[in-house]
Amino acid sequence: MSATLPLANSLHRATFDMLRRQAPFAAMGEDAVLWLVQRLSVAYFARDAVLLEPADAPPDTLFIIKQGTVSGATADGQTVLQLAAGEMFPLGALLAGRGAANRYVAATDTFCYLLSATDFHALLGESVEFHDFCTRRIASLLEESQRAVQAEYALALDDDSRFARPLASLIRRAPLATRAGTPLAAALGAMEAARVGSVVVTDEAGQPIGILTLKDVLARVTLAGVPLATPIADVMTPQPATLSADAPVADALVLMARQGIHHVPLVRDGRLVGVVSEKDVFALRRLSVEGITAAISRNEDPVRLPALAQDIGDLVHSLLAQGMDAENLTAIISSLNDRLTERLITLECAGDEALAGLRWCWLALGSEGRMEQTLATDQDNALIFAATDDAQRAALLAMARRVNHRLDACGFPLCRGGIMASNPKWCLSLTGWQQQFTQWIDHGSPEALLHASIFFDFRPLAGDESLALDLRAWLNHAAQKNPRFLHQMAGNALRNRPPLGVMRDFVLSDNDAHPHTIDLKLNGATPFVDAARIFALAAGSPQTNTAKRLREAAHALHIPDAELADWNRAFHFLQLLRLRHQHGQQRAGQTPDNHIDPDTLNPLDRRILKEALRQARKVQARLAMDYKL
């Protein structure tokens, strides 16, 4: 395909430049876009004007919105989509050679580019990029976004950027500090207990006045035969070199090289806030899944696991840069968190004679149960055990309390709703869980439906997994026997509508804590999660992962492969957007959450977000159709 005229016309030039900023035209060859520009006309539609009516005959025009907003509504007047600048319609009808199913109305004063159906099909046949976009719209958009994300994160992984990080980002524990009069025996004992290579001596104001390292101990204490009752002030290095916690990592490298030291105290407003070692600095090398897994399995001290938990977060940045998709990325996060939790459980059970011989299983619930954890997650877990006495159950609860608090120290906050294994309500025998699930299924109250949405995603994590597998088989049978309960779950799921507006792209929160935002978890990912859970229960699937549930249920429910693929792509884009948002917050020293302001997104991601939420509506439409809601 080649253009026949140069872009001498200023209107053509403006049209060309505008289209080249939008997908798919940005990826198309210049000749193809030029050919298109020379065949477009422009039309104005006043607010409330009808652009296209539902019809039996195929449409004769492709609309490309230049400016304004267009709403698409069903025959009964229900608005199902909203289109903005750069978007095209009715693609489905033109591709399938059928009539348009929706009524398209200008929601605001609108200008559109018009292309004849004949020219549309000609462009479709000549431009691979245009054909790919039209037939794989959301997939094509996601691929373009992923390339941009990969470039952004890869740039941040350059060595120069890594060593430009603030030293505060390397602080993984409170610094070990003591006073000048502390006996050497006490100081060395504290170093051994904390498993650190240095202790900082501070004054009453918390300012560093000295430092003692293990290397110093050998030369100044052991070989010199200094009594352990000697005050640490007599053997410390006085007036140690310090750096601001906000100084770049590169400054620590320079200081260590110049002074031949291996530990640098970090201060803020003169007060000690941390210590970085040469090992910390050179640990900035790229992390690996295998390396973190091996470090967790070798660890014998639960106190050291929080540092490994932070390594998991650092790994996410690296994997984003390598272009990993959200489905695999959240699965890796969940798998590593599994290994961390398993190791904690093993260490806390070691030597506990009260647990000897007991059959029990630690259950992961919620996002961990679904293998869909992001960087902002609290604890959702429970325990199931074989028949036991009160003393043995008390021992299980004591172990669970220790594990829950260790997980909290690793960055997984205690569940504010108390959904944890240490809560006696959620530490039950197999029979007890069956009775609890039966009560929720039979009553179907709002509270029961809420609990079902959390507990029905259980997955065995540690212990005797046969207990969990037996419970899963029982639950699937019980749910299939009670279609009323599934109907109630479907009705409850449909109350959470994706936040797409009629007059604006999105319906934004007016919550004081998170104004002008969308909750990507509650209002974005959850519609997919809820629908997949119901589909899986109806189909008797043992899966807990959302994408796997949808894939497995699709065959039983006769969902077309293309529709299923779009659902999963949309769901995983929302997950990826959550990860990117949370990672950015962590790097800025903020607590990660799921609330994003769409205005902060680039035009491409904003467009994909809107498309992803449309797919959430389609999932809910399928749910409503299946359960006649």
C-alpha positions as CSV (number, residue, x, y, z in Angstrom):
1,M,0.0,0.0,0.0
2,S,1.4,3.4,-0.9
3,A,0.1,6.9,-0.7
4,T,-0.5,8.9,-3.9
5,L,-0.1,12.4,-2.6
6,P,2.2,14.2,-0.2
7,L,0.8,15.7,3.0
8,A,0.6,19.2,1.6
9,N,-2.8,19.8,3.0
10,S,-2.6,21.2,6.6
11,L,-5.8,19.4,7.6
12,H,-4.2,16.1,6.4
13,R,-1.1,16.9,8.3
14,A,-3.0,17.6,11.5
15,T,-5.0,14.4,11.1
16,F,-1.8,12.4,10.4
17,D,-0.1,13.7,13.5
18,M,-3.2,13.1,15.7
19,L,-3.6,9.5,14.5
20,R,0.1,8.7,15.0
21,R,-0.3,9.4,18.7
22,Q,-2.9,6.7,19.0
23,A,-3.0,2.9,18.9
24,P,-2.9,1.2,16.4
25,F,-1.8,4.0,14.1
26,A,1.4,4.6,16.1
27,A,2.6,1.1,15.2
28,M,1.5,1.2,11.5
29,G,3.7,2.1,8.6
30,E,3.8,5.7,7.6
31,D,2.4,4.9,4.1
32,A,-0.5,3.0,5.5
33,V,-1.5,5.9,7.8
34,L,-1.1,8.4,5.0
35,W,-3.3,6.3,2.8
36,L,-5.9,6.2,5.5
37,V,-5.7,10.0,6.1
38,Q,-6.5,10.7,2.5
39,R,-9.7,8.7,2.6
40,L,-11.1,10.1,5.8
41,S,-13.8,12.6,6.1
42,V,-14.8,14.6,9.3
43,A,-18.3,14.8,10.7
44,Y,-19.7,16.8,13.7
45,F,-22.4,15.4,16.0
46,A,-24.1,17.5,18.6
47,R,-24.7,16.2,22.1
48,D,-27.4,13.5,22.1
49,A,-27.2,13.0,18.3
50,V,-27.5,9.4,17.2
51,L,-24.4,8.3,15.2
52,L,-25.5,4.7,14.5
53,E,-28.6,2.6,15.2
54,P,-28.9,-1.1,15.6
55,A,-29.6,-2.7,12.3
56,D,-29.8,-6.0,10.4
57,A,-27.5,-4.9,7.6
58,P,-23.7,-4.5,8.1
59,P,-22.7,-0.9,8.7
60,D,-21.2,1.1,5.8
61,T,-18.9,3.3,8.0
62,L,-16.1,3.0,10.5
63,F,-16.1,5.9,13.1
64,I,-12.9,7.1,14.7
65,I,-13.5,9.5,17.5
66,K,-11.5,12.7,17.0
67,Q,-12.9,14.7,19.9
68,G,-15.7,14.1,22.4
69,T,-17.4,11.1,23.9
70,V,-19.7,8.5,22.4
71,S,-22.0,6.1,24.5
72,G,-23.1,2.7,23.3
73,A,-26.4,1.4,24.6
74,T,-28.4,-1.8,24.2
75,A,-31.8,-1.9,22.6
76,D,-33.4,-1.4,26.0
77,G,-31.4,1.7,26.7
78,Q,-28.8,0.3,29.1
79,T,-25.4,2.0,28.5
80,V,-22.8,-0.7,28.1
81,L,-19.7,1.3,26.9
82,Q,-18.3,4.7,26.5
83,L,-15.8,5.6,23.9
84,A,-13.3,8.6,23.8
85,A,-10.8,10.2,21.4
86,G,-8.9,7.7,19.4
87,E,-11.3,4.8,19.8
88,M,-13.2,3.2,16.9
89,F,-16.6,1.6,16.4
90,P,-18.4,-0.6,15.4
91,L,-15.4,-2.9,14.9
92,G,-17.2,-6.1,15.7
93,A,-20.0,-5.5,13.3
94,L,-17.6,-4.5,10.4
95,L,-15.4,-7.5,11.0
96,A,-18.2,-10.0,11.2
97,G,-20.3,-8.5,8.4
98,R,-23.3,-8.2,10.7
99,G,-25.5,-5.3,11.8
100,A,-24.5,-3.2,14.8
101,A,-25.9,-4.5,18.1
102,N,-25.7,-1.2,20.0
103,R,-27.1,2.3,19.6
104,Y,-24.3,4.9,19.5
105,V,-25.1,8.4,20.8
106,A,-22.9,11.5,21.2
107,A,-22.6,12.0,25.0
108,T,-20.9,15.4,24.3
109,D,-20.4,17.5,21.2
110,T,-18.3,15.1,19.1
111,F,-16.2,15.1,16.0
112,C,-15.5,11.8,14.2
113,Y,-13.4,10.7,11.3
114,L,-15.4,8.5,8.9
115,L,-14.0,5.7,6.8
116,S,-16.1,3.7,4.3
117,A,-16.5,0.0,5.0
118,T,-14.8,-0.7,1.6
119,D,-11.7,1.3,2.6
120,F,-11.8,-0.3,6.1
121,H,-11.6,-3.8,4.6
122,A,-8.8,-2.7,2.2
123,L,-6.7,-1.3,5.1
124,L,-7.4,-4.5,7.1
125,G,-6.0,-6.6,4.3
126,E,-2.9,-4.4,3.7
127,S,-1.8,-3.4,7.1
128,V,-0.7,-6.2,9.4
129,E,-0.7,-3.9,12.4
130,F,-4.2,-2.6,11.8
131,H,-5.5,-6.1,11.2
132,D,-3.9,-7.3,14.4
133,F,-5.3,-4.5,16.5
134,C,-8.9,-4.9,15.1
135,T,-9.0,-8.6,15.6
136,R,-7.0,-8.7,18.9
137,R,-7.8,-5.3,20.3
138,I,-7.1,-5.7,24.0
139,A,-4.2,-8.1,23.3
140,S,-2.6,-5.6,21.0
141,L,-3.0,-2.7,23.4
142,L,-1.5,-4.8,26.2
143,E,1.5,-5.7,24.2
144,E,2.2,-2.1,23.4
145,S,1.8,-1.2,27.1
146,Q,4.0,-4.1,28.1
147,R,6.8,-2.9,25.8
148,A,6.6,0.6,27.4
149,V,6.7,-0.8,30.9
150,Q,9.6,-3.1,30.1
151,A,11.6,-0.1,28.8
152,E,10.8,2.0,31.8
153,Y,11.8,-0.6,34.3
154,A,14.8,-1.8,32.4
155,L,16.2,1.7,32.5
156,A,15.7,1.8,36.2
157,L,17.8,-1.3,36.5
158,D,20.9,0.3,35.0
159,D,23.8,0.1,37.4
160,D,24.1,3.9,37.6
161,S,20.4,4.0,38.6
162,R,20.9,1.3,41.2
163,F,23.7,3.1,42.9
164,A,21.8,6.3,42.8
165,R,19.3,4.8,45.2
166,P,19.2,6.4,48.7
167,L,21.1,4.4,51.3
168,A,17.9,4.3,53.4
169,S,16.6,1.8,50.9
170,L,19.2,-0.7,52.1
171,I,18.2,-0.5,55.8
172,R,16.5,-3.8,56.6
173,R,16.5,-3.8,60.4
174,A,16.9,-1.4,63.3
175,P,20.6,-0.7,64.0
176,L,22.3,-2.5,66.9
177,A,23.5,0.3,69.2
178,T,24.8,0.5,72.8
179,R,26.3,3.0,75.2
180,A,30.0,3.7,75.9
181,G,30.0,2.0,79.3
182,T,28.6,-1.3,78.1
183,P,31.0,-4.2,78.9
184,L,32.4,-6.0,75.9
185,A,30.8,-9.3,76.9
186,A,27.3,-7.7,76.7
187,A,28.0,-6.0,73.4
188,L,29.4,-9.1,71.8
189,G,26.5,-11.2,73.1
190,A,24.1,-8.7,71.5
191,M,26.0,-8.9,68.2
192,E,25.7,-12.7,68.2
193,A,22.0,-12.7,69.1
194,A,21.3,-10.2,66.3
195,R,23.7,-11.9,63.9
196,V,25.2,-8.7,62.8
197,G,28.8,-7.7,62.1
198,S,28.9,-4.4,64.0
199,V,27.6,-2.5,67.0
200,V,27.4,1.3,67.0
201,V,28.1,3.2,70.2
202,T,25.9,6.3,70.7
203,D,25.6,9.1,73.1
204,E,22.4,10.2,75.0
205,A,21.1,12.0,71.9
206,G,21.4,8.9,69.8
207,Q,24.4,10.3,67.8
208,P,27.1,7.8,66.8
209,I,30.4,8.3,68.7
210,G,32.0,5.0,67.9
211,I,31.7,1.6,66.2
212,L,33.0,-1.9,66.8
213,T,33.1,-4.6,64.1
214,L,33.9,-8.3,64.2
215,K,37.1,-7.5,62.4
216,D,38.0,-5.1,65.2
217,V,37.2,-7.8,67.8
218,L,39.9,-10.1,66.5
219,A,42.6,-7.5,66.5
220,R,41.7,-5.4,69.5
221,V,40.1,-7.9,71.8
222,T,41.0,-11.5,71.1
223,L,44.6,-11.1,70.0
224,A,45.2,-8.3,72.5
225,G,43.8,-10.4,75.4
226,V,41.5,-7.6,76.5
227,P,39.1,-8.7,79.3
228,L,35.5,-9.0,78.4
229,A,34.5,-6.8,81.3
230,T,36.2,-3.9,79.6
231,P,33.9,-1.0,78.5
232,I,33.3,-1.0,74.7
233,A,34.5,2.6,74.6
234,D,38.1,1.4,75.3
235,V,38.3,-0.7,72.0
236,M,35.8,1.0,69.7
237,T,36.7,3.0,66.6
238,P,35.9,6.6,67.8
239,Q,34.2,9.2,65.7
240,P,33.3,6.8,62.9
241,A,32.6,8.1,59.3
242,T,28.9,8.4,58.8
243,L,26.6,9.3,55.9
244,S,23.1,10.7,55.6
245,A,20.4,8.0,55.1
246,D,19.3,10.1,52.1
247,A,22.8,10.0,50.4
248,P,23.1,7.8,47.3
249,V,24.6,4.2,47.6
250,A,27.5,5.4,45.4
251,D,28.6,7.6,48.3
252,A,29.0,4.6,50.6
253,L,31.1,2.8,48.0
254,V,33.4,5.8,47.7
255,L,33.7,6.2,51.5
256,M,34.4,2.4,52.0
257,A,37.1,2.5,49.3
258,R,38.8,5.6,50.6
259,Q,38.9,4.6,54.3
260,G,39.1,0.8,53.9
261,I,36.0,0.3,56.1
262,H,33.2,-2.2,55.7
263,H,30.4,-0.7,57.8
264,V,28.9,2.8,57.6
265,P,26.4,4.2,60.2
266,L,23.6,6.1,58.6
267,V,22.1,9.2,60.3
268,R,19.2,11.5,59.9
269,D,19.3,14.8,61.8
270,G,22.4,13.5,63.5
271,R,20.7,10.5,65.0
272,L,21.6,6.9,64.1
273,V,18.9,5.3,61.9
274,G,20.8,2.3,60.4
275,V,24.0,0.7,59.3
276,V,25.0,-0.5,55.8
277,S,27.7,-3.0,55.2
278,E,29.8,-3.7,52.1
279,K,27.8,-6.9,51.7
280,D,24.5,-4.8,51.7
281,V,25.8,-2.6,48.9
282,F,27.0,-5.5,46.7
283,A,23.8,-7.4,47.3
284,L,22.3,-5.0,44.8
285,R,23.2,-7.5,42.1
286,R,20.2,-8.9,40.3
287,L,18.2,-11.3,42.5
288,S,16.8,-14.6,41.3
289,V,13.9,-16.8,42.2
290,E,16.3,-19.7,42.8
291,G,18.6,-17.6,44.9
292,I,15.8,-16.4,47.2
293,T,14.2,-19.8,47.5
294,A,17.6,-21.3,48.4
295,A,18.3,-18.6,51.0
296,I,14.9,-19.2,52.6
297,S,15.4,-23.0,52.8
298,R,18.8,-22.6,54.3
299,N,17.7,-20.1,56.9
300,E,17.6,-21.3,60.5
301,D,16.6,-18.1,62.2
302,P,13.1,-16.6,61.8
303,V,14.6,-13.2,62.8
304,R,16.4,-13.1,59.4
305,L,13.4,-13.8,57.2
306,P,12.1,-10.2,57.0
307,A,15.2,-9.3,55.0
308,L,14.4,-12.1,52.6
309,A,10.8,-10.9,52.4
310,Q,12.2,-7.6,51.2
311,D,14.3,-9.4,48.6
312,I,11.0,-10.7,47.1
313,G,9.8,-7.2,46.6
314,D,13.1,-6.2,45.0
315,L,12.8,-9.2,42.6
316,V,9.5,-7.9,41.4
317,H,11.2,-4.8,40.0
318,S,13.7,-7.0,38.1
319,L,11.0,-9.3,36.7
320,L,8.9,-6.3,35.6
321,A,11.9,-5.0,33.7
322,Q,12.3,-8.4,32.0
323,G,8.8,-8.1,30.7
324,M,7.1,-10.8,32.8
325,D,3.4,-10.9,32.6
326,A,1.2,-10.4,35.6
327,E,-0.1,-14.0,35.7
328,N,3.3,-15.4,36.2
329,L,4.6,-12.5,38.3
330,T,1.8,-12.8,40.9
331,A,2.3,-16.6,40.9
332,I,6.0,-16.1,41.6
333,I,5.3,-13.6,44.4
334,S,2.8,-16.1,45.9
335,S,5.1,-19.0,45.5
336,L,8.0,-17.2,47.3
337,N,5.7,-16.0,50.0
338,D,4.6,-19.6,50.3
339,R,8.2,-20.8,50.8
340,L,8.7,-18.0,53.4
341,T,5.6,-19.0,55.3
342,E,6.4,-22.7,55.1
343,R,9.9,-22.0,56.5
344,L,8.4,-19.9,59.3
345,I,6.0,-22.7,60.2
346,T,8.8,-25.3,60.1
347,L,11.0,-23.2,62.4
348,E,8.1,-22.5,64.8
349,C,7.1,-26.2,65.0
350,A,10.6,-27.4,65.6
351,G,11.0,-28.8,69.1
352,D,7.3,-28.3,69.9
353,E,6.5,-31.7,71.5
354,A,2.9,-30.7,71.9
355,L,2.5,-30.9,68.1
356,A,4.1,-34.3,67.7
357,G,1.9,-36.8,65.9
358,L,-0.9,-34.3,65.1
359,R,-2.4,-34.2,61.6
360,W,-3.0,-30.6,60.6
361,C,-2.8,-28.4,57.5
362,W,-2.1,-24.6,57.2
363,L,-4.6,-23.1,54.7
364,A,-3.8,-20.1,52.6
365,L,-6.9,-18.0,51.9
366,G,-7.8,-15.0,49.8
367,S,-5.3,-13.8,47.2
368,E,-2.6,-16.1,48.6
369,G,-5.0,-19.0,48.2
370,R,-5.6,-18.0,44.6
371,M,-1.8,-17.5,43.9
372,E,-2.5,-13.9,43.0
373,Q,-0.7,-11.9,45.7
374,T,0.6,-8.4,44.8
375,L,2.9,-6.2,46.9
376,A,0.0,-4.9,49.2
377,T,-1.4,-7.9,51.1
378,D,-2.3,-8.7,54.6
379,Q,-2.7,-12.2,56.2
380,D,-5.6,-14.5,55.4
381,N,-5.0,-18.0,56.7
382,A,-6.6,-20.8,58.7
383,L,-5.9,-24.2,60.1
384,I,-7.6,-27.6,59.6
385,F,-6.8,-30.6,61.7
386,A,-7.9,-34.2,62.3
387,A,-9.9,-35.0,65.5
388,T,-7.9,-33.9,68.5
389,D,-8.3,-32.8,72.2
390,D,-8.5,-29.3,73.7
391,A,-4.8,-29.4,74.8
392,Q,-3.6,-30.3,71.3
393,R,-5.8,-27.6,69.7
394,A,-4.4,-25.1,72.1
395,A,-0.9,-26.1,71.0
396,L,-1.9,-25.5,67.4
397,L,-3.3,-22.1,68.2
398,A,-0.1,-21.2,70.1
399,M,2.0,-22.2,67.0
400,A,-0.3,-20.2,64.8
401,R,0.0,-17.1,66.9
402,R,3.8,-17.3,66.6
403,V,3.6,-17.7,62.9
404,N,1.1,-14.9,62.4
405,H,3.3,-12.5,64.3
406,R,6.4,-13.6,62.4
407,L,4.6,-13.0,59.2
408,D,3.6,-9.5,60.4
409,A,7.3,-8.8,61.0
410,C,8.0,-9.9,57.4
411,G,5.6,-7.3,56.0
412,F,2.3,-9.2,56.0
413,P,0.2,-7.2,58.4
414,L,-2.1,-9.0,60.8
415,C,-5.6,-9.2,59.3
416,R,-7.8,-6.5,60.8
417,G,-10.8,-8.8,60.4
418,G,-9.1,-11.5,62.4
419,I,-9.1,-14.0,59.6
420,M,-6.0,-15.8,60.8
421,A,-5.1,-19.3,61.9
422,S,-4.5,-18.0,65.5
423,N,-8.2,-17.1,65.7
424,P,-10.0,-20.1,67.4
425,K,-13.0,-19.5,65.0
426,W,-10.7,-20.4,62.1
427,C,-8.8,-23.3,63.6
428,L,-11.2,-26.2,63.1
429,S,-11.4,-29.9,62.5
430,L,-12.4,-31.3,59.1
431,T,-15.9,-31.9,60.5
432,G,-15.9,-28.4,62.0
433,W,-15.1,-26.8,58.6
434,Q,-17.8,-28.8,56.9
435,Q,-20.4,-27.6,59.5
436,Q,-19.2,-24.0,59.1
437,F,-19.4,-24.2,55.3
438,T,-22.8,-25.8,55.5
439,Q,-24.1,-23.0,57.7
440,W,-22.9,-20.4,55.2
441,I,-24.4,-22.3,52.2
442,D,-27.7,-22.8,53.9
443,H,-28.2,-19.3,55.3
444,G,-26.7,-17.2,52.4
445,S,-26.7,-14.1,54.5
446,P,-24.5,-11.1,53.5
447,E,-22.0,-12.1,56.2
448,A,-22.0,-15.7,54.9
449,L,-21.5,-14.6,51.3
450,L,-18.6,-12.4,52.4
451,H,-16.9,-15.3,54.3
452,A,-17.5,-17.6,51.4
453,S,-15.7,-15.2,49.1
454,I,-12.6,-15.5,51.3
455,F,-12.7,-19.0,52.7
456,F,-13.8,-20.9,49.6
457,D,-10.4,-19.9,48.0
458,F,-8.5,-22.0,50.5
459,R,-5.4,-23.9,49.4
460,P,-3.1,-26.2,51.4
461,L,0.2,-24.6,52.2
462,A,1.9,-26.7,54.9
463,G,1.2,-29.9,56.8
464,D,-1.1,-32.7,55.8
465,E,-2.6,-31.5,52.5
466,S,-5.0,-34.5,52.3
467,L,-7.2,-32.7,54.9
468,A,-7.6,-29.7,52.6
469,L,-8.2,-31.9,49.5
470,D,-10.9,-33.8,51.3
471,L,-12.5,-30.5,52.3
472,R,-12.3,-29.2,48.7
473,A,-14.0,-32.3,47.4
474,W,-16.7,-32.1,50.0
475,L,-17.3,-28.3,49.3
476,N,-17.6,-28.7,45.5
477,H,-20.2,-31.4,46.0
478,A,-22.1,-29.4,48.6
479,A,-22.1,-26.2,46.4
480,Q,-23.3,-28.1,43.3
481,K,-26.2,-29.5,45.3
482,N,-27.4,-26.0,46.3
483,P,-28.0,-23.9,43.2
484,R,-29.8,-21.4,45.4
485,F,-26.6,-20.5,47.2
486,L,-24.7,-20.1,43.9
487,H,-27.6,-17.8,42.7
488,Q,-27.2,-15.7,45.9
489,M,-23.4,-15.5,45.4
490,A,-24.0,-14.4,41.8
491,G,-26.4,-11.7,42.9
492,N,-24.0,-10.5,45.6
493,A,-21.1,-10.4,43.0
494,L,-23.2,-8.3,40.6
495,R,-23.6,-5.5,43.2
496,N,-20.0,-4.6,42.7
497,R,-20.2,-2.9,39.3
498,P,-17.0,-1.8,37.4
499,P,-16.6,2.0,37.7
500,L,-17.3,3.1,34.2
501,G,-19.2,6.3,33.8
502,V,-21.8,7.5,31.3
503,M,-20.6,11.1,31.0
504,R,-17.1,10.5,32.1
505,D,-14.6,7.6,31.4
506,F,-14.7,6.5,35.0
507,V,-16.7,6.8,38.2
508,L,-14.2,8.0,40.8
509,S,-14.2,7.6,44.5
510,D,-15.3,10.6,46.7
511,N,-13.8,8.9,49.8
512,D,-11.8,11.4,51.9
513,A,-8.9,8.9,52.3
514,H,-8.6,8.2,48.6
515,P,-10.4,10.9,46.6
516,H,-10.6,10.9,42.8
517,T,-9.4,7.3,42.5
518,I,-10.4,3.8,41.4
519,D,-9.9,0.8,43.8
520,L,-8.2,-1.5,41.3
521,K,-8.7,-4.5,43.6
522,L,-12.3,-4.1,44.7
523,N,-13.7,-2.5,41.6
524,G,-11.3,-3.9,39.0
525,A,-10.0,-7.3,39.7
526,T,-12.7,-8.5,42.1
527,P,-15.5,-8.8,39.5
528,F,-13.3,-11.3,37.6
529,V,-12.4,-13.1,40.9
530,D,-16.0,-13.4,42.1
531,A,-17.3,-14.6,38.7
532,A,-14.5,-17.2,38.4
533,R,-15.2,-18.6,41.9
534,I,-18.9,-19.1,41.1
535,F,-18.1,-20.7,37.7
536,A,-15.7,-23.0,39.4
537,L,-18.1,-24.1,42.1
538,A,-20.8,-24.7,39.5
539,A,-18.5,-26.7,37.4
540,G,-17.0,-28.7,40.4
541,S,-13.5,-27.4,39.6
542,P,-10.9,-27.8,42.3
543,Q,-8.9,-24.8,41.0
544,T,-8.5,-21.6,43.2
545,N,-6.6,-19.4,40.7
546,T,-8.9,-17.0,38.8
547,A,-7.4,-17.5,35.4
548,K,-7.3,-21.3,35.8
549,R,-10.9,-21.3,37.1
550,L,-12.0,-19.3,34.0
551,R,-10.1,-21.5,31.6
552,E,-11.5,-24.7,33.2
553,A,-15.1,-23.5,33.5
554,A,-15.0,-22.1,30.0
555,H,-15.4,-25.6,28.5
556,A,-18.2,-26.6,30.8
557,L,-20.0,-23.3,30.2
558,H,-19.3,-23.1,26.4
559,I,-17.6,-19.7,26.6
560,P,-15.8,-18.9,23.3
561,D,-12.0,-19.1,23.5
562,A,-11.6,-15.5,22.2
563,E,-14.0,-14.1,24.9
564,L,-12.1,-16.1,27.6
565,A,-8.8,-14.8,26.4
566,D,-10.0,-11.2,26.6
567,W,-11.3,-11.7,30.1
568,N,-8.0,-13.1,31.3
569,R,-6.0,-10.4,29.5
570,A,-8.1,-7.7,31.1
571,F,-7.8,-9.3,34.6
572,H,-4.0,-9.6,34.3
573,F,-3.7,-6.0,33.1
574,L,-5.5,-4.9,36.2
575,Q,-3.1,-7.0,38.3
576,L,-0.1,-5.6,36.5
577,L,-1.3,-2.0,37.0
578,R,-1.7,-2.8,40.7
579,L,1.8,-4.1,40.9
580,R,3.3,-1.1,39.1
581,H,1.3,1.3,41.3
582,Q,2.3,-0.5,44.5
583,H,6.0,-0.7,43.5
584,G,6.1,3.0,42.8
585,Q,4.6,3.7,46.2
586,Q,7.2,1.5,47.9
587,R,10.0,3.2,46.1
588,A,8.6,6.6,47.3
589,G,8.5,5.3,50.9
590,Q,4.7,5.1,50.9
591,T,2.5,2.3,52.1
592,P,1.3,0.4,49.0
593,D,-2.4,0.3,48.2
594,N,-4.8,-0.3,45.3
595,H,-6.2,3.2,44.8
596,I,-5.1,4.8,41.5
597,D,-6.0,8.2,40.0
598,P,-6.7,7.5,36.3
599,D,-5.5,11.0,35.4
600,T,-2.0,10.0,36.4
601,L,-1.9,7.2,33.7
602,N,-0.5,7.7,30.3
603,P,-3.1,7.8,27.5
604,L,-2.4,4.2,26.5
605,D,-2.8,2.7,30.0
606,R,-5.9,4.8,30.6
607,R,-7.4,3.4,27.4
608,I,-6.5,-0.2,28.4
609,L,-7.9,0.4,31.9
610,K,-11.2,1.4,30.4
611,E,-11.2,-1.7,28.1
612,A,-10.3,-3.9,31.0
613,L,-13.3,-2.6,33.0
614,R,-15.5,-3.2,29.9
615,Q,-14.4,-6.8,30.0
616,A,-15.3,-7.0,33.7
617,R,-18.8,-5.9,32.7
618,K,-18.9,-8.6,30.1
619,V,-18.0,-11.2,32.7
620,Q,-20.7,-10.0,34.9
621,A,-23.2,-10.0,32.0
622,R,-22.4,-13.7,31.5
623,L,-22.9,-14.3,35.2
624,A,-26.2,-12.5,35.1
625,M,-27.3,-14.5,32.0
626,D,-26.4,-17.8,33.6
627,Y,-28.3,-17.0,36.8
628,K,-31.1,-15.0,35.2
629,L,-30.3,-11.9,37.3
